[in-house]
Amino acid sequence: MVFDLGKTSASLVSATPGAGWSMQVWKTESWIRVEFASGADRVSVFCTWHDGPPRVEVGTY
């Protein structure tokens, strides 16, 4: 996954799920969420910039 991080915003350049995984993307004016799923496993990557410069966080479920 590749994000283009600017000083005050970001954009998703590319994201490719691995074999056996699916992917879904949500975007607003202040964040991007990319979720990868395989069966009951989930990995979400959040890029947010609503309260400062862009930052990326990863969570597993």
C-alpha positions in Angstrom: 0.0 0.0 0.0 1.3 3.4 -0.9 0.0 6.8 0.4 1.2 10.2 -0.9 1.5 12.2 2.3 1.5 16.0 2.0 1.7 18.6 4.7 -2.0 18.9 5.2 -3.6 16.0 3.3 -2.9 12.6 1.8 -4.1 10.4 -1.1 -4.0 6.7 -1.7 -1.7 5.8 -4.6 -2.1 2.1 -4.6 -3.2 -0.9 -2.5 -3.2 -4.5 -3.7 -4.6 -7.4 -1.5 -2.6 -10.6 -1.3 -3.9 -13.9 -2.5 -7.0 -14.9 -0.6 -7.7 -11.3 0.7 -10.2 -8.7 -0.5 -10.0 -5.0 -0.1 -12.4 -2.1 0.5 -11.6 1.6 0.5 -13.5 4.5 2.2 -12.5 8.2 1.7 -13.6 11.5 3.1 -12.0 15.0 3.0 -10.0 14.2 6.2 -9.2 10.5 6.2 -8.8 7.3 4.2 -9.5 3.8 5.4 -8.4 0.7 3.6 -9.6 -2.6 5.0 -8.2 -6.0 3.9 -10.2 -9.1 4.8 -9.7 -12.8 4.6 -12.4 -14.9 6.2 -12.9 -13.6 9.7 -9.5 -11.7 9.7 -9.5 -8.0 9.2 -6.7 -5.5 8.9 -7.6 -1.8 8.6 -5.1 1.0 7.7 -6.2 4.5 8.5 -4.6 7.7 7.2 -6.0 10.7 8.9 -5.2 14.4 8.8 -8.2 16.1 10.4 -6.2 17.4 13.4 -2.7 17.8 12.1 -0.4 16.5 9.4 -1.2 13.1 7.9 -0.5 10.0 10.0 -1.0 6.3 9.3 -2.3 3.7 11.8 -2.8 0.0 11.4 -5.3 -2.1 13.4 -6.1 -5.8 13.2 -9.4 -7.4 14.1 
